[in-house]
Amino acid sequence: MKALRVCNCMLLCVSSVAVLGCNKADNAVVTQQIHVTACVATPDSVSVRDMDPVIWIPDVDYLVTFTATITPSGPVVPVSTNPFTIKAGTTVPQIMHGPSNCSTAGCYYKYSLTKFKNGVPESFRCIDPGIRIVP
């Protein structure tokens, strides 16, 4: 009888640890990387969770400009500074923040890339990729 109680307690402890371990894995921060080469972002579109960082790795300096979007009770752009500059040779993360009530498909934010030439943004904007923020 005592051995049965010990086995039950051990089983309960193992189950609790397994459940807690799964919850911690779900809350882990995942940093997405976007490589920008010759005005093309790869991958073209990324999905991140709210408050996860994104790192742009450019070949030259670019201006990143998010297009204002109407989202259900959320910010019109997912970054605190819009537009912002990404410099070649740097990997500064930008925290992505979207509304808390996005659908399971997420909220999509489009952005454009503008290449710098002699320290001034060119008038030509590159292709329009985007970032999906999922709950």
C-alpha positions as CSV (number, residue, x, y, z in Angstrom):
1,M,0.0,0.0,0.0
2,K,2.8,2.4,0.9
3,A,4.6,1.5,-2.4
4,L,1.4,2.4,-4.3
5,R,1.2,5.8,-2.6
6,V,4.8,6.5,-3.5
7,C,4.2,5.5,-7.1
8,N,1.2,7.8,-7.3
9,C,3.1,10.7,-5.8
10,M,6.0,10.1,-8.3
11,L,3.6,10.0,-11.2
12,L,1.9,13.2,-10.1
13,C,5.3,15.0,-9.7
14,V,6.4,13.8,-13.2
15,S,3.1,15.0,-14.7
16,S,3.4,18.4,-13.1
17,V,7.0,18.9,-14.2
18,A,6.0,17.9,-17.8
19,V,3.1,20.3,-17.9
20,L,5.2,23.2,-16.5
21,G,7.9,22.4,-18.9
22,C,5.5,22.6,-21.9
23,N,4.2,25.9,-20.7
24,K,7.6,27.4,-20.5
25,A,8.5,26.3,-24.0
26,D,5.3,28.0,-25.3
27,N,6.4,31.3,-23.7
28,A,9.9,31.3,-25.1
29,V,10.9,34.3,-27.1
30,V,11.7,33.5,-30.7
31,T,13.8,36.1,-32.6
32,Q,13.1,36.2,-36.3
33,Q,15.8,37.3,-38.7
34,I,15.1,39.1,-42.0
35,H,18.0,39.4,-44.5
36,V,17.8,42.3,-46.9
37,T,20.0,42.0,-50.0
38,A,19.7,44.1,-53.1
39,C,16.4,45.5,-51.8
40,V,14.8,42.1,-51.3
41,A,13.7,40.9,-47.9
42,T,14.2,37.2,-47.2
43,P,11.9,35.7,-46.0
44,D,9.4,37.9,-47.7
45,S,6.9,37.6,-44.8
46,V,7.5,36.4,-41.2
47,S,5.2,35.6,-38.4
48,V,6.0,36.5,-34.8
49,R,4.2,36.6,-31.5
50,D,3.3,39.8,-29.8
51,M,6.4,41.4,-28.2
52,D,8.9,39.1,-29.9
53,P,11.9,40.8,-31.6
54,V,12.8,40.9,-35.3
55,I,16.3,41.5,-36.5
56,W,16.9,43.0,-39.9
57,I,20.3,42.1,-41.4
58,P,20.9,44.4,-44.4
59,D,23.6,44.5,-47.1
60,V,23.5,48.4,-47.1
61,D,21.6,51.0,-45.0
62,Y,17.8,51.0,-45.5
63,L,14.8,52.9,-44.1
64,V,12.0,50.7,-42.9
65,T,8.6,52.3,-43.1
66,F,5.5,50.4,-41.8
67,T,2.2,51.3,-43.6
68,A,-0.4,52.4,-41.0
69,T,-3.1,49.7,-40.7
70,I,-6.4,49.6,-39.0
71,T,-6.4,46.7,-36.6
72,P,-9.0,45.8,-33.9
73,S,-8.1,47.9,-30.8
74,G,-4.4,47.8,-31.5
75,P,-1.5,50.0,-32.7
76,V,-1.6,51.2,-36.3
77,V,2.1,50.1,-36.7
78,P,3.9,47.4,-34.8
79,V,7.0,49.4,-33.8
80,S,7.6,52.3,-31.5
81,T,9.6,54.3,-34.1
82,N,8.3,54.5,-37.6
83,P,10.2,54.8,-39.9
84,F,13.5,53.6,-38.6
85,T,16.9,53.0,-40.1
86,I,18.7,49.6,-40.3
87,K,22.4,49.9,-40.9
88,A,24.6,47.4,-42.7
89,G,26.8,45.4,-40.3
90,T,24.4,45.8,-37.3
91,T,21.8,43.5,-35.8
92,V,19.6,45.6,-33.5
93,P,16.3,43.9,-32.7
94,Q,13.0,45.7,-33.0
95,I,10.2,44.5,-30.7
96,M,6.9,43.8,-32.6
97,H,3.7,44.8,-30.9
98,G,0.3,44.1,-32.2
99,P,-3.2,44.1,-30.7
100,S,-4.1,41.5,-28.1
101,N,-7.3,40.5,-29.9
102,C,-6.0,39.5,-33.3
103,S,-7.6,36.4,-34.8
104,T,-5.8,33.1,-34.8
105,A,-4.6,34.1,-38.3
106,G,-2.9,37.2,-36.8
107,C,-2.7,40.8,-37.8
108,Y,-0.6,41.7,-40.9
109,Y,1.6,44.8,-41.1
110,K,3.1,45.8,-44.4
111,Y,6.4,47.7,-44.6
112,S,8.6,49.1,-47.3
113,L,12.3,49.3,-47.7
114,T,14.1,52.4,-49.0
115,K,17.8,52.1,-49.8
116,F,20.1,54.9,-48.7
117,K,22.5,56.5,-51.2
118,N,25.2,58.9,-50.0
119,G,23.3,59.1,-46.6
120,V,20.0,60.1,-48.2
121,P,17.0,57.8,-48.8
122,E,16.3,57.2,-52.5
123,S,12.9,58.0,-53.9
124,F,12.4,54.4,-55.1
125,R,10.9,52.0,-52.5
126,C,11.6,48.3,-52.7
127,I,9.0,45.5,-52.7
128,D,6.5,45.5,-49.9
129,P,6.9,42.6,-47.5
130,G,5.2,42.2,-44.2
131,I,5.1,40.9,-40.7
132,R,2.2,38.9,-39.2
133,I,1.8,39.2,-35.4
134,V,0.0,36.2,-34.0
135,P,-1.5,35.9,-30.5
